């Protein structure tokens, strides 16, 4: 059956492939320009929410994704925040099965698996929830707009990190990786250099975009299946299946 994700239809950038799954890279200039908030932050707490969703990629059929709510402290602000602010950030996870295990689907989405103390460079947009933000490329590829700056822990290696596979080889992202040293420590002055290099993008108004947390699948008359925000069916009268 033909499957096409709505996010891929809307993107104008050329697709790449990680582990057989299509994804698309947005360069830092566009990420910084489109984001509502941009900052280096440290995770203070992580709690599960009651919000779950399904996504239509074939390998993810039957998988339930649950949103975590991470409280992230702003260490170095770049756009829309101040040092010391606490930003509630929705991050996707995979629900455990009845045995208490977390089944990892083939070609998983780019999840972050946040833990207390983790340090990220976050490019965020608003969600439908008041004062809750999410990665600009969520829910399919969070780690293409929230970047791991700490040393990746063994518990976080279950999922593919695109920094290691693709972005580390892309020269456009070199200034982002220079924010930390090999031990995962922030480099003095590095954030200021990024702030100066992307001053125009960081000062631009964000894109008029919300990051939806709940999704449903619809099939159009040609048989294509797509993800769409929950409620899209009512707005468009398309043939939707949960």
C-alpha positions as CSV (number, residue, x, y, z in Angstrom):
1,X,0.0,0.0,0.0
2,X,1.3,3.4,-0.9
3,X,2.3,5.6,2.1
4,X,3.3,9.2,2.1
5,X,3.9,11.4,5.2
6,X,2.4,14.9,5.1
7,X,5.6,16.4,6.4
8,X,7.5,15.1,3.4
9,X,5.0,16.6,1.0
10,X,5.3,20.0,2.7
11,X,9.1,20.1,2.7
12,X,11.0,21.6,-0.3
13,X,14.3,20.1,0.6
14,X,15.7,17.0,-1.1
15,X,15.2,13.7,0.8
16,X,17.9,11.6,2.3
17,X,17.7,8.1,3.7
18,X,18.7,6.7,7.1
19,X,18.4,3.0,7.6
20,X,16.0,2.8,4.7
21,X,13.6,5.5,6.0
22,X,13.3,8.8,4.1
23,X,14.0,11.9,6.0
24,X,14.9,15.5,5.1
25,X,17.5,17.8,6.6
26,X,16.8,21.5,7.3
27,X,19.9,23.5,7.5
28,X,20.6,25.6,10.6
29,X,19.8,29.0,9.0
30,X,16.2,27.8,8.2
31,X,15.8,26.1,11.6
32,X,16.9,29.3,13.5
33,X,14.7,31.5,11.3
34,X,11.6,29.3,11.6
35,X,11.8,28.5,15.3
36,X,10.0,30.3,18.0
37,X,12.6,29.4,20.6
38,X,16.3,28.6,20.1
39,X,18.6,27.9,23.1
40,X,21.1,25.6,24.7
41,X,19.4,23.9,27.6
42,X,19.8,21.2,30.3
43,X,17.0,18.8,31.1
44,X,15.9,19.2,34.8
45,X,12.9,16.7,34.8
46,X,11.2,14.3,32.5
47,X,7.7,13.1,33.1
48,X,5.3,11.1,30.8
49,X,2.1,12.9,29.7
50,X,-1.3,11.4,28.9
51,X,-0.9,12.4,25.2
52,X,-0.3,9.5,22.8
53,X,-0.4,9.3,19.0
54,X,0.0,6.8,16.1
55,X,2.0,7.5,12.9
56,X,1.4,6.0,9.5
57,X,4.9,4.9,8.5
58,X,4.5,1.2,7.6
59,X,7.1,-0.1,10.0
60,X,5.4,1.7,12.9
61,X,2.0,0.1,12.4
62,X,0.5,-0.7,15.8
63,X,3.2,1.3,17.7
64,X,1.9,3.8,20.2
65,X,4.0,6.9,20.8
66,X,3.7,8.8,24.0
67,X,4.8,12.4,24.6
68,X,7.1,13.1,27.5
69,X,7.2,16.5,29.0
70,X,10.7,17.7,29.8
71,X,11.4,20.8,31.8
72,X,14.5,22.3,30.2
73,X,16.5,25.1,31.8
74,X,18.0,27.7,29.5
75,X,21.7,27.8,29.8
76,X,22.5,30.0,26.8
77,X,19.6,31.9,25.0
78,X,19.7,32.4,21.3
79,X,16.1,33.3,20.4
80,X,12.8,33.9,22.4
81,X,14.1,33.0,25.9
82,X,16.3,34.3,28.7
83,X,19.0,32.6,30.7
84,X,17.4,30.6,33.6
85,X,14.0,30.2,31.9
86,X,12.3,26.8,32.3
87,X,10.8,25.6,29.0
88,X,8.3,22.8,29.0
89,X,9.2,20.7,25.9
90,X,7.2,17.8,24.5
91,X,9.5,14.9,23.4
92,X,8.3,11.7,21.8
93,X,8.8,8.3,23.3
94,X,7.6,4.7,22.5
95,X,5.1,3.2,24.8
96,X,6.1,0.1,26.7
97,X,4.3,-3.2,26.0
98,X,2.4,-5.3,28.6
99,X,5.7,-6.9,29.7
100,X,7.2,-3.6,30.5
101,X,9.6,-3.6,27.5
102,X,9.9,-0.8,25.0
103,X,9.6,-2.4,21.5
104,X,11.8,-0.5,19.0
105,X,10.2,-0.6,15.6
106,X,12.3,-1.0,12.4
107,X,13.6,2.3,11.1
108,X,12.4,4.3,14.2
109,X,11.7,8.0,14.2
110,X,14.5,10.3,15.3
111,X,13.7,10.2,19.1
112,X,15.9,11.9,21.7
113,X,15.3,9.7,24.8
114,X,15.8,12.6,27.2
115,X,17.2,12.1,30.7
116,X,17.9,14.4,33.6
117,X,21.1,16.4,33.0
118,X,21.1,16.0,29.2
119,X,22.2,19.1,27.2
120,X,20.7,20.0,23.9
121,X,20.6,22.8,21.4
122,X,16.9,23.2,20.9
123,X,15.0,24.7,18.0
124,X,11.4,24.7,19.0
125,X,7.9,25.7,17.9
126,X,4.7,26.1,19.8
127,X,2.2,23.2,20.3
128,X,-1.6,23.4,20.8
129,X,-0.9,23.2,24.6
130,X,-0.3,26.6,26.3
131,X,3.4,27.2,27.2
132,X,4.4,23.8,25.8
133,X,6.9,23.6,22.9
134,X,8.3,20.8,20.7
135,X,11.1,20.2,18.2
136,X,10.5,21.9,14.9
137,X,10.8,18.6,13.1
138,X,8.7,16.6,15.6
139,X,7.1,14.0,15.6
140,X,9.1,12.2,12.9
141,X,12.6,13.6,13.3
142,X,13.0,15.4,16.6
143,X,16.8,15.0,16.4
144,X,17.0,17.0,13.2
145,X,15.9,20.1,15.1
146,X,17.0,19.3,18.7
147,X,20.7,18.4,18.8
148,X,22.4,16.2,21.3
149,X,25.4,18.1,22.9
150,X,26.1,15.8,25.8
151,X,28.0,12.6,25.3
152,X,25.4,10.0,24.3
153,X,24.8,7.5,27.1
154,X,24.7,3.7,26.6
155,X,20.9,3.8,27.5
156,X,20.4,6.2,24.6
157,X,22.1,4.2,21.9
158,X,19.1,2.0,21.1
159,X,17.8,4.5,18.6
160,X,19.7,5.9,15.6
161,X,21.2,9.3,16.2
162,X,21.4,11.2,12.9
163,X,24.2,13.4,14.2
164,X,26.5,10.5,14.0
165,X,25.1,9.1,10.7
166,X,24.6,12.2,8.6
167,X,24.8,15.6,10.3
168,X,28.3,15.2,11.6
169,X,29.4,14.9,7.9
170,X,27.4,18.0,6.9
171,X,29.6,21.1,7.0
172,X,26.6,23.4,7.6
173,X,26.2,21.9,11.0
174,X,29.9,22.2,12.1
175,X,29.3,25.4,14.1
176,X,26.7,23.5,16.2
177,X,29.0,20.6,17.0
178,X,31.7,23.2,18.1
179,X,29.5,24.2,21.0
180,X,30.8,21.3,23.1
181,X,34.1,19.5,23.4
182,X,34.6,15.7,23.0
183,X,33.6,15.2,26.7
184,X,30.3,17.0,26.1
185,X,31.3,20.2,28.0
186,X,30.2,23.6,26.7
187,X,33.1,25.5,25.0
188,X,33.5,29.1,26.4
189,X,32.5,31.6,23.8
190,X,31.1,29.1,21.3
191,X,27.4,30.1,21.8
192,X,28.3,33.7,21.2
193,X,30.1,32.8,18.0
194,X,26.9,30.9,16.8
195,X,24.8,33.9,17.9
196,X,26.9,36.3,15.8
197,X,27.1,33.9,12.8
198,X,23.3,33.5,12.6
199,X,22.3,37.0,13.9
200,X,19.9,37.6,10.9
201,X,18.1,34.3,11.3
202,X,17.9,34.5,15.1
203,X,16.3,38.0,14.9
204,X,13.7,37.1,12.3
205,X,10.1,36.4,13.1
206,X,9.3,32.7,13.5
207,X,7.3,30.8,11.0
208,X,3.5,30.7,11.6
209,X,3.5,27.0,12.6
210,X,2.3,24.8,15.4
211,X,3.8,21.5,16.2
212,X,0.9,19.1,16.6
213,X,1.1,16.3,19.2
214,X,-1.9,14.1,18.1
215,X,-2.0,12.7,14.6
216,X,-4.4,10.5,12.6
217,X,-4.1,8.8,9.3
218,X,-6.3,9.4,6.3
219,X,-6.5,7.8,2.8
220,X,-7.3,9.9,-0.2
221,X,-9.1,8.8,-3.3
222,X,-5.9,7.7,-4.9
223,X,-5.1,5.3,-2.1
224,X,-2.3,7.4,-0.6
225,X,-2.1,7.3,3.2
226,X,-0.8,10.4,5.1
227,X,-0.4,11.7,8.6
228,X,-2.5,14.7,9.5
229,X,-3.2,16.6,12.8
230,X,-6.1,15.2,14.8
231,X,-9.3,16.9,13.6
232,X,-8.0,17.2,10.0
233,X,-10.8,14.9,9.0
234,X,-13.5,17.3,10.2
235,X,-11.8,20.2,8.5
236,X,-11.4,18.5,5.1
237,X,-14.0,15.7,5.0
238,X,-11.3,13.3,3.9
239,X,-11.7,9.5,4.4
240,X,-9.8,9.1,7.7
241,X,-9.0,6.0,9.6
242,X,-7.7,5.9,13.2
